[in-house]
Amino acid sequence: MTSEPIILPPGAGRAYEIGPMRGVFKADGAETDDRYCVSEWSVEPGASGPGPHHHDENVELFLVTEGTMAFLVGEEWVDAPAGTFLRIPAGMTHDFANRTEAPARAFNVFIPGGFEAPFASWAGD
């Protein structure tokens, strides 16, 4: 893990466009020794996210920072306006989407890390 601080301006990081989603990875991999992965996710207005899924060994934290995102938490969809915090336990089915006509964005922490490794190939990089 790097002992140097990481300071990124708004929008900076390793960005991947995946369909209507954009993931910007802020700190991960060797920078965090895979202890955690920090990213920012946006979904185009009216678009779906990654689809229902779960992570057997990982907890996810989300903080909606812009607009309103809809989150599937277990079997229930929840509208989450800016300022909403969500903790998704390991093994729980979840998803997110932007069901509005305005931009929506969420800050994400994935614990432990390692989540980001396949994104370059998924995004076609």
Beta strands, then each sheet from edge to edge (+ up, - down):
strand 1: 14-18
strand 2: 21-27
strand 3: 37-43
strand 4: 47-48
strand 5: 59-66
strand 6: 68-73
strand 7: 76-81
strand 8: 85-88
strand 9: 94-98
strand 10: 104-111
sheet 1: 1+ 2- 3+ 10- 5+ 8-
sheet 2: 4+ 9- 6+ 7-
end
